[in-house]
């Protein structure tokens, strides 16, 4: 993979697609709803800024992806043919949705499918444990395409669906009150479909 990306040229010749996504279509599972959106600058996650100048937050279109990328990935243990999660890791999470004053439409760089391959990349940027390249791509997109609000990519933890890395300059805000994860309409169905057992607090799997 080349490190000399010219994303302005790629956009102009049509190889890099910029898609419009509605802010209100996005959600996030968070432990700290009162301080959302969380603009991470810790150089800890896939599309974070390697220079730690601008913040990035990660969102999903569905609760399935949000659950897979957070609680299941970070706190789940697969034992005896099922996922086990401590109750405390579920109770601490809330679902937040987003809005943006003035313009709900976000401009997002599509790093999936043909658009990804057409700019000389592949899905390693979404699946590798080494974030060096994906961070560099994020930094280059942010620097070169000033109207782009983030990146659309394939969820590593649920690879039939997509996720979004939002740049801090997108200026999204939390839309209304957070919903406790356990009160979400799809909570019970989600546990069943992902083969999850909730363990009482304090009981390690």
C-alpha positions in Angstrom: 0.0 0.0 0.0 1.2 3.5 -0.9 1.6 6.2 1.7 1.4 8.9 -1.0 -2.3 9.1 -1.3 -3.8 11.9 -3.3 -7.4 11.8 -2.2 -8.3 15.1 -3.9 -7.4 13.5 -7.3 -9.1 10.3 -6.3 -12.3 12.2 -5.5 -12.2 14.2 -8.7 -11.7 11.2 -11.0 -14.5 9.3 -9.2 -12.3 6.5 -7.7 -13.0 7.7 -4.1 -16.7 8.0 -3.4 -18.0 10.5 -0.9 -21.4 9.5 0.3 -24.1 11.4 2.2 -25.2 9.9 5.5 -27.9 11.3 7.8 -26.6 12.1 11.2 -29.8 10.8 12.8 -29.1 7.3 11.3 -26.1 6.8 13.6 -26.0 5.5 17.2 -23.4 4.6 19.7 -23.2 2.4 22.8 -21.4 4.4 25.5 -20.5 4.2 29.1 -20.6 8.0 29.5 -23.7 9.4 27.8 -23.3 12.8 29.6 -20.0 13.5 27.8 -20.9 12.3 24.3 -19.8 12.7 21.7 -16.5 11.5 22.8 -13.7 12.8 20.6 -10.8 10.4 21.2 -7.3 11.7 20.7 -5.5 8.9 22.4 -4.2 7.2 19.2 -5.8 4.1 20.5 -8.4 3.1 17.8 -8.4 2.3 14.1 -8.9 5.7 12.5 -7.6 7.9 15.3 -5.4 10.8 14.3 -1.7 9.6 14.7 -0.7 13.2 15.5 -3.4 13.4 18.2 -4.6 16.8 16.9 -8.2 16.1 15.9 -10.6 13.8 17.7 -12.5 10.8 16.3 -15.7 9.0 17.5 -17.0 5.7 16.3 -20.7 5.1 15.5 -22.9 2.4 13.9 -26.1 2.2 12.0 -27.5 -0.7 14.0 -27.5 -1.8 17.6 -26.1 -5.1 16.4 -22.9 -3.5 15.1 -22.6 -1.3 18.2 -22.9 -4.3 20.5 -20.4 -6.4 18.5 -17.8 -3.6 18.4 -18.0 -2.7 22.1 -19.4 -5.0 24.7 -19.1 -8.3 22.9 -15.6 -7.5 21.5 -14.2 -5.9 24.6 -15.9 -7.7 27.5 -17.3 -11.0 26.1 -15.8 -14.4 26.8 -16.7 -17.3 24.5 -16.9 -20.4 26.7 -18.8 -23.7 26.2 -20.2 -22.6 22.9 -21.7 -19.4 24.1 -20.7 -15.8 24.8 -20.7 -14.8 28.5 -20.8 -11.2 29.6 -20.8 -9.9 33.2 -24.0 -8.0 34.0 -22.1 -4.9 35.1 -20.7 -4.5 31.5 -24.3 -4.4 30.2 -25.8 -2.2 32.9 -23.2 0.6 32.4 -24.0 1.1 28.7 -26.4 3.5 27.1 -27.5 4.1 23.6 -27.1 7.6 22.2 -28.1 9.0 18.8 -26.8 12.1 17.1 -28.0 15.3 15.4 -26.2 18.3 13.8 -27.5 21.8 13.9 -28.3 23.3 10.5 -27.4 20.3 8.3 -28.1 16.6 9.1 -26.3 15.3 6.1 -22.7 14.2 6.7 -20.1 13.8 3.9 -18.4 10.5 4.5 -15.5 8.9 2.5 -16.5 5.4 1.5 -13.6 3.0 2.2 -15.5 -0.2 1.2 -15.9 -2.3 -1.9 -14.9 -0.9 -5.3 -14.2 2.5 -3.8 -11.6 1.0 -1.5 -9.9 -1.1 -4.1 -10.0 1.7 -6.7 -7.6 3.8 -4.5 -5.2 0.9 -4.0 -6.4 -0.3 -0.6 -8.0 -3.4 0.7 -9.9 -4.5 3.8 -6.8 -4.9 5.9 -7.5 -1.3 7.0 -10.6 -2.6 8.8 -9.3 -6.0 10.0 -5.6 -5.6 10.9 -4.5 -5.3 14.5 -1.9 -2.9 13.3 -3.5 0.6 13.0 -0.5 2.3 11.4 -2.0 2.4 7.9 -5.6 3.1 8.8 -4.5 6.0 11.1 -2.4 7.5 8.3 -5.3 7.2 5.8 -7.6 9.0 8.3 -5.0 11.8 8.8 -4.6 12.2 5.0 -8.3 12.3 4.3 -8.8 14.9 7.1 -6.0 17.1 5.8 -6.8 16.9 2.1 -10.6 16.8 2.0 -11.7 19.6 4.3 -15.5 19.0 3.8 -15.4 15.3 4.6 -16.8 14.5 8.0 -15.5 10.9 8.5 -15.0 7.4 7.1 -17.4 4.6 6.2 -15.8 1.2 6.7 -16.6 -2.5 7.2 -17.1 -3.5 10.8 -14.4 -6.0 11.8 -16.6 -7.5 14.5 -19.7 -7.8 12.3 -18.4 -7.9 8.7 -21.8 -8.0 7.0 -22.4 -4.4 8.2 -20.7 -1.0 8.2 -19.5 1.5 10.8 -18.5 5.1 10.7 -15.5 7.0 12.2 -16.6 10.6 12.6 -14.1 13.5 12.6 -14.4 16.0 15.4 -15.1 18.8 12.8 -18.4 17.0 11.9 -19.8 18.8 14.9 -22.4 16.2 15.7 -24.2 16.4 19.0 -26.3 14.0 21.1 -29.9 14.0 20.0 -32.1 14.0 23.1 -31.8 11.7 26.1 -29.8 8.5 26.2 -31.6 5.1 26.5 -30.2 2.5 28.9 -29.0 -0.4 26.8 -31.1 -2.9 28.8 -34.2 -0.8 28.0 -33.6 -0.9 24.2 -36.4 -2.5 22.3 -34.1 -5.1 20.7 -32.1 -6.0 23.8 -33.6 -9.5 24.4 -33.5 -10.4 20.7 -29.9 -9.2 20.5 -28.8 -11.5 23.3 -30.5 -14.4 21.7 -29.2 -13.8 18.2 -25.6 -13.5 19.4 -25.9 -16.5 21.7 -25.1 -14.4 24.9 -25.6 -15.3 28.5 -25.5 -12.5 31.1 -23.7 -13.4 34.3 -24.6 -11.9 37.7 -22.3 -9.0 38.6 -19.1 -10.1 40.2 -19.3 -13.6 38.8 -16.4 -14.1 36.4 -16.9 -16.3 33.4 
